[in-house]
Amino acid sequence: MPAIGIDLGGTDIKGAVISDEGRILHQDLVSTQPESGADGVADRIVGLVGSLCDTHGVTLDSTSGVGVGVPGVTRKDGTVVIAPNLDWHHVPFRQMLQDRLTGSAVELDNDANVAALAEAKAGVGAGCDSLAFLTLGTGIGGGIVVDGRVHHGASYSAGEIGHMVVIPDGPFCGCGKSGCLEAISATKGMISHAEKLIDDGLVTSLKKEDLTPKSICDAAAEGDEIGEATVDHVARHIGIAVANLINILSPEVIAIGGGISAAGSLMLDPIAASAETNTLEGMFEHTRIELARLGNDAGSIGAAYLVMS
């Protein structure tokens, strides 16, 4: 039977009716209005669920339930420990939704975890048993699927791939540590590296005031020295993290998503080359490294899988 997947963001709440095969049957969105607080957001989700069911012609009790992906740290009991974009701290959000959706199964997880689940079930993994997902953008998020289920670990916070240390005593990260992958290969680190090379006097068409991941990747594609060097630097360290994932988990698939991944093979090829160099012999060839396929739909699709058996 179908399920309802909710992708909760700081600006919009995206919802969809999802088939057993992971297809979107109907989707819609409403504004989040985080200023209304957790109760207000819960009410808006309930309203969106009702609208989705009505429009698609199903009743909530004829679905597998409602799954929700949340942009924050979550716990097994459905508490949102912190969600900065919503200004939430220790909010028992699953219970709040369960109280409003009496009789329906309700599950909740971190948004990167549900995106990983979507890619494993209906995306680039297409039914694989194990997958690691990296989303490259302003930060670097991640999720791990083992035996078809999200791996949460003892802390329920497993999958923080962006905070894998790849350069001991390297650049300072927003998490308070140094040398994290996120500090080196996310947007800020990528721009900082290009700025340093510009300051070093390398010939380039890039201007410091116009630097973005896209402008850097576009320059690299045209053979610009700083563009190429920056992409190589970023990709090499992502590849080290990918190699560590392969050495530890040996997943069937590693999916690369997020805004920076829009560079396609320009970024993916050097990531794979670095991963192969840094992976134990005999392991690399058993893992596919590919671009994620579901894009902005991964959140709602993966959320729905939280309540599918």
Secondary structure, 3 states (H helix, E strand, C coil): CCEEEEEECCCEEEEEEECCCCCEEEEEEEECCHHHHHHHHHHHHHHHHHHHHHHHCCCHHHCCCEEEEECCEECCCCCEEEECCCCEEEECHHHHHHHHCCCCCEEEEEHHHHHHHHHHHHCCCCCCCCEEEEEECCCEEEEEEECCEECCCCCCCCCCHHHCECCCCCCECCCCCECEHHHHHCHHHHHHHHHHHHHCCCCCCCCHHHCCHHHHHHHHHCCCHHHHHHHHHHHHHHHHHHHHHHHHHCCCEEEEECHHHHHCHHHHHHHHHHHHHHCCCCCHHHCEEEECCCHHHHHHHHHHHCCCC
